[in-house]
């Protein structure tokens, strides 16, 4: 970690349209500063990574990282939801990327729970609804948090929760140089899922696991697993059963143990399919006679009483954000563009899926564990989109992998698959037997229904290979452009 005196030299610097005023935090993710705009509005600026030494800059790998950072930041900045801490702006200062957040009073759930005050079941339900809604919305926009914990869920002054740090872990891991990378997952030990700890693909199910750990702590004040070392906690996440809630708190409904155990199942496909489904299961146990109404994720509103941004301080608006340019020389830009879909070639970046390749920065490639391209609504099933909506980039889909994308006007997503024969195909995941959402099994290279065990072969236009389904899945026409972009 960089020494504090070195970081304090940045105080007084002008970063983009912001003036750095105070060093607030020095963490492994990067330093955090208080800053102000020309209009006097206060912001929080978080630098990402450790590239503060001159000899670490100006490499081709770092140029590629800046491009990937810009893609990731643009995706996160597009999230507008009442329970997501908004990313207002982003850019790079002397080739060091930074993120700009509103400066508002926030207290982490971890700090509140440290006061050891039992939380009543109704309050826990309200909190669960709020961060479940945030995750549901993010997943609909192809963004996975990957590091959800009580440390990044905050209480606002109005007693509403907001979830922060979307995309932060991925950006940090992408920033690491090869000699800084390890095979160890560097996220929160409170909620690290088995697939993350083993370097396996991550998906929305990974956030479901973390939700289970957060709910456990909300109900008991304790993490589900603890130990004297990170390695000891890791072993428990991998192999131990979730301890009963009554170890810490008597009188809770027995059913709560069951839903947390399901959310924290070692096998991802045994968990709840969606964050809101987990929240609904909670309410069915705590208040079975009351109808459940999840928080609306379709019409998000700005959660903070934001002061107006100075027109000269940011070109980004909360409703429609424009990507900020990464300042680099023409030579560097040519290097980056020449990589195109081949960012792998220049930067050694490993592709992922939403089913995503987690690989925690081991080996030569930096991880690509979250969607990096805007996910526009997909076309109706069985019909070509015709609108050129970007679904993915081939660099983000390694061989024999898949990722989901939203389909307009329906609940189940579409799935795009990079087949073992190097072809790309896409289908509506709605099973033709009972309407459940199928998933891609990388071991069998088949699409499988978790409800009735139907199976479909994506290499043969999703033909049925195992009943009870009788008809193939609906196909979605896609086009792979010369630069590697995959569109409808």
Secondary structure, DSSP 8 states (H G I E B T S, - for coil): ---HHHHHTTTT-EETTEEEEEEEEEETTEEEEEEE-TT--EEEEEE-SS--SGGGSS-HHHHHHHHHHHHHHHHHHT---TTB--EEEEEEETTEEEEEEE---EEEHHHHHTT-----HHHHHHHHHHHHHHHHHHHHTT---S---TTSEEEETTS-EEE--TTHHHHHHHH--GGG--SS--S-TTS--HHHHTT--EEHHHHHHHHHHHHHHHHHSS-S---SSHHHHHHHHHH-----GGGT-TT--HHHHHHHHHHT-SSGGGS-SSHHHHHHHHHHHH-TTS-------SS----S------TTT-S--SSS---------HHHHHHHHHHGGGHHHHH------SEE----S-TTS----S--S----B--TTS---S--EEEEGGGS-SSEEEEE-BTTSSS-EEEEE-TTS-EEEEE-B-TTT--BEEEETTTTEEEETTT--EEEGGGTTEEEESS--S---B---EE-TTSEEE-
